[in-house]
Amino acid sequence: MVTQPQFAIFVSSAKRIRSRTVFGTEFRFILIKAADFFGTMKHGVTKQEWVTVSDLERTVIDGLRQPEYCGGITEVAKGLWVRRGDLMASKMVDYALRLRIGAVIRRLGYLLELYQIASNLDIERLTKALTATYHPLDPTLPREGPHLRRWRLQLNITPQELETVGAT
């Protein structure tokens, strides 16, 4: 789903693991709660070896949770747009609601609505989970720009910037 070269691979883990470099690739391990370890699948590395990786929907959710690990919200939006035909919006909504992280719910709802890739029911499920607090759309950027009441987001990236993702 990435459009930029990756110099580090971020791996979620329920155990604390030190970063390491393997065959020239840096692996950084991000500690998460064991209860938040879901949305995974097995991926064959060789005929005998398998690794557990996040499914597409969980990858998007993780990007919305911590955009700083994947180049910011614009890169997450690009991945969402590029793979929109392979993603299940309802599954992303389920994951976001299961995590119960307000910023993820807001960012997901905003992008799903902006790109028109979710049903009204899915959008409604997300809006029901909102609280009164506001979060920045992209936490890696300064907290400036208008506030969008519908999603309780501070739009520090314009909708026009995100809409151009679909044109590239």
PELIN-V451782 format. One line per field, one symbol per residue. phi: phi as a letter, one per 40 degrees, with the letter a starting at -180 (. if undefined). psi: psi as a letter, one per 20 degrees, with the letter a starting at -180 (. if undefined). burial: + if it has 24 or more other ideal C-beta (glycine too) atoms within 12 Angstrom, else -. Layout:
BEGIN
phi=???
psi=???
burial=???
END
This chain:
BEGIN
phi=.cbbcbcabcbcacbcbccabbfgbcbbbbcbcdcccagbacbccbcbbbbcbccdcccccccccbcccbggccccccccccbdcccbdccccdcccccfbdccccccdccccdcfbbccccccdcccccbccbbccbccbdcahccbcdbfbcccbcdcccccdccc
psi=iqiqqpiqppppqiqppqqqpolippppppprqhhjnrlrrpppgahipqqprqrgghggghhhgmhhikjrhhhgggggghjhiiqoghghgggghhhloghgggggggghggilkqrhgggghghhiqaiqqqqgoiirqnrrqpohgjlqonjpqhhghhigii.
burial=+-------++++---------------+-+-+---+--++-------------++++++++++++++-+++++++++++++-++--+++-+++++++-+-+++++++++++++++-++---++-+++-++---++++++--------+--+++++++-+--+--+---
END
